[in-house]
Amino acid sequence: MKGCLFIHGFTGAPYEVEPLASYIKKQTDWIVKVPTLPGHGVTLSLKGHTYKEWISHAEQELLLLMKEVDEVYVIGFSMGGVIASYLAAKYEVKKLVLLSAAVYYVNPKQLAMDIKNMIKDLFGGKINNNELFNRYKKKIVETPISSTIEFRKLVKEIKPYIQKLNMPVLIVQGECDGIVPVKSAFYLYNTIPSKQKELHLLPCSKHHVCHGDDYEDLKEYVERFLENQHEESAIYS
């Protein structure tokens, strides 16, 4: 039996990876788990929670899943990709998928473009139709500065573990991501020592790749990666 553990991002919730998790669950007989990290979810209440809690919770979910299955795959989105890297370095994870993994964060050029579009929609009376505004307005108001600092601590602590990843790794990154820059994906690709690794760039996708315009391509990349054997290191545009 195989199992898939999905880990969502900072200030996020399972909805961030839900389309892909549901698809894998539908297409296979695998056990699919999508936990909610402490303080996260639709009720978003991060105050008082530390990055160590987020790591520990994901770790416990992995250990529980490992008791149920023979092989475990871990799929992490954004901050969840950083946590997934730590788990894969520490435990017997067969395959690792990193979606918009946040080893670097904030793409100034793309973010400026997104803000410009928001201002345009604001003055044009269309702000409530702006996808990014609707996705982030609640998070901006409800995310304490202390939680952002915890996120930065998490990235700093886990970054060295990337050099210990020897299992097959799939890296997927949206080229229009204003939160995590493309250089993050290339850093991962160049730093991970595994000889079996792939990098796919999604030309039309922003940060939330599971909800982006290239989702069908993403779904194909992930499904093929999880189902098949792998050749040595390769980059695909």
C-alpha positions in Angstrom: 0.0 0.0 0.0 1.2 3.5 -0.8 0.4 6.7 1.0 0.6 10.4 0.1 1.1 13.2 2.7 0.2 16.7 1.5 1.5 19.7 3.4 -0.1 23.2 2.8 1.6 26.6 3.0 2.1 29.4 5.5 -1.3 31.0 6.4 -2.9 28.4 4.2 -5.1 25.4 4.5 -5.8 22.0 2.8 -7.7 23.9 0.0 -4.3 25.0 -1.4 -3.6 21.4 -2.5 -7.1 20.0 -2.5 -7.5 19.6 -6.3 -4.4 17.5 -6.6 -5.0 15.5 -3.5 -8.6 14.7 -4.6 -7.3 13.7 -8.0 -4.7 11.3 -6.7 -7.2 9.8 -4.2 -9.7 9.3 -7.1 -7.2 7.8 -9.5 -5.5 5.4 -7.0 -6.2 3.2 -4.0 -3.5 5.1 -2.0 -4.1 6.6 1.4 -4.1 10.4 1.0 -3.7 12.6 4.1 -4.0 16.4 4.0 -3.6 17.7 7.6 -4.1 21.3 8.8 -1.0 22.8 10.5 -1.6 24.4 14.0 -3.1 27.9 13.8 -3.9 27.5 10.1 -7.0 26.6 8.2 -10.1 28.6 7.4 -10.3 30.0 11.0 -6.7 31.2 10.7 -5.4 32.0 14.2 -1.6 32.0 14.1 -0.9 34.0 17.2 1.1 32.0 19.8 2.0 29.2 17.4 5.7 28.5 16.6 7.4 27.1 13.5 8.5 24.1 15.7 4.8 23.2 16.2 4.2 23.3 12.4 7.1 20.9 11.8 6.2 18.6 14.7 2.6 18.3 13.5 3.6 17.4 10.0 6.1 15.0 11.4 3.5 13.2 13.5 1.2 13.0 10.6 4.0 11.3 8.5 4.8 8.8 11.3 1.1 7.9 11.6 0.8 7.4 7.8 4.0 5.3 7.7 2.4 2.8 10.1 -0.4 2.3 7.5 1.5 2.0 4.3 4.6 0.4 2.8 5.7 3.5 0.7 5.2 7.1 1.5 5.3 10.1 -0.9 5.3 13.6 0.5 4.0 16.6 -1.5 4.6 20.1 -0.1 3.3 23.4 -1.2 5.1 26.7 -0.4 6.2 26.6 3.2 4.9 23.0 3.2 7.5 22.2 0.6 10.2 23.3 3.0 8.7 21.2 5.7 8.4 18.3 3.3 12.1 18.6 2.5 12.9 18.2 6.2 10.7 15.1 6.5 12.2 13.5 3.4 15.7 14.1 4.7 14.9 12.6 8.1 12.6 9.6 7.2 12.2 6.9 4.6 10.2 9.0 2.0 10.2 7.3 -1.4 9.4 10.3 -3.5 9.2 14.1 -2.8 7.2 16.7 -4.7 7.9 20.4 -4.1 5.3 22.8 -5.4 6.2 26.6 -5.2 8.6 25.6 -2.4 9.5 28.7 -0.4 13.3 28.6 0.2 13.2 32.1 -1.2 10.2 34.4 -1.0 8.8 37.5 -2.6 9.4 38.1 -6.3 9.6 42.0 -6.4 9.0 42.4 -10.1 6.0 40.1 -10.2 4.6 41.4 -7.0 4.8 45.0 -8.3 2.9 43.9 -11.4 0.2 42.2 -9.3 -0.2 45.3 -7.0 -0.4 47.5 -10.1 -3.3 45.3 -11.4 -5.0 45.4 -8.0 -4.9 49.3 -8.0 -6.2 49.3 -11.6 -9.1 47.0 -10.5 -9.7 49.2 -7.4 -10.1 52.4 -9.4 -12.1 50.5 -12.1 -14.5 49.2 -9.5 -13.5 45.6 -10.1 -11.4 44.9 -7.0 -13.9 42.3 -5.8 -13.2 40.3 -9.0 -9.4 40.4 -8.5 -8.3 36.9 -7.7 -5.2 37.8 -5.7 -7.0 40.4 -3.7 -9.7 37.9 -2.7 -7.1 35.3 -1.9 -4.9 37.4 0.3 -7.1 40.2 1.9 -8.0 38.0 4.9 -4.4 36.8 5.4 -2.9 40.3 5.3 -5.2 41.4 8.1 -5.0 38.3 10.3 -1.3 37.4 10.0 0.8 38.6 13.0 4.3 39.9 12.4 5.5 37.4 14.9 4.1 34.5 12.8 6.0 35.9 9.7 9.2 35.8 11.8 8.4 32.2 12.7 8.1 31.3 9.1 11.5 32.9 8.4 13.0 30.9 11.2 11.6 27.7 9.8 13.1 28.3 6.4 16.5 29.2 7.9 16.6 26.0 10.1 15.4 23.6 7.4 17.4 24.9 4.4 20.5 22.8 5.2 18.4 19.6 5.0 17.9 20.2 1.3 21.5 19.0 0.7 20.5 15.5 2.2 17.7 14.7 -0.3 18.7 11.6 -2.3 15.3 10.2 -3.3 13.5 11.1 -6.6 12.4 14.7 -6.4 9.9 16.7 -8.6 10.1 20.5 -8.4 7.2 22.6 -10.0 7.2 26.4 -10.0 4.9 29.0 -11.5 6.8 31.6 -13.6 4.3 34.3 -12.6 4.6 33.7 -8.9 4.8 37.0 -6.9 5.4 35.2 -3.6 8.1 32.6 -4.4 10.5 33.6 -7.2 11.6 31.2 -9.9 15.1 31.3 -8.4 13.8 29.3 -5.5 13.0 26.4 -7.8 16.4 26.6 -9.5 18.1 26.8 -6.1 16.4 23.6 -5.1 17.3 21.9 -8.4 20.9 22.9 -8.2 21.3 22.1 -4.4 19.4 18.8 -4.1 22.0 16.0 -4.6 19.6 13.4 -5.9 20.4 12.1 -9.4 16.7 11.6 -10.0 15.2 15.0 -10.1 13.0 17.0 -12.4 12.1 20.7 -12.6 9.0 21.9 -14.5 8.1 25.6 -14.9 4.5 26.6 -15.4 4.4 29.6 -17.7 1.0 31.0 -16.8 0.8 30.1 -13.1 1.1 32.4 -10.0 1.8 31.0 -6.5 -1.2 28.7 -6.0 -0.3 26.2 -8.8 -3.0 23.8 -7.9 -5.5 26.5 -8.8 -3.6 28.0 -11.7 -4.1 28.1 -15.5 -1.5 25.3 -15.9 -3.2 22.9 -13.4 -3.8 20.2 -16.1 0.0 20.2 -16.9 0.8 20.1 -13.2 -1.5 17.2 -12.6 0.2 15.3 -15.5 3.7 16.0 -14.2 2.8 14.8 -10.7 0.9 11.8 -11.7 3.6 10.6 -14.1 6.3 11.2 -11.5 4.6 9.3 -8.8 3.6 6.4 -11.0 6.8 5.9 -13.0 10.5 5.1 -12.7 12.8 8.0 -13.2 15.7 8.9 -15.3 18.6 11.1 -14.1 18.4 14.8 -13.5 16.4 16.8 -16.1 14.9 20.3 -16.5 11.7 20.8 -18.5 10.3 24.2 -19.4 
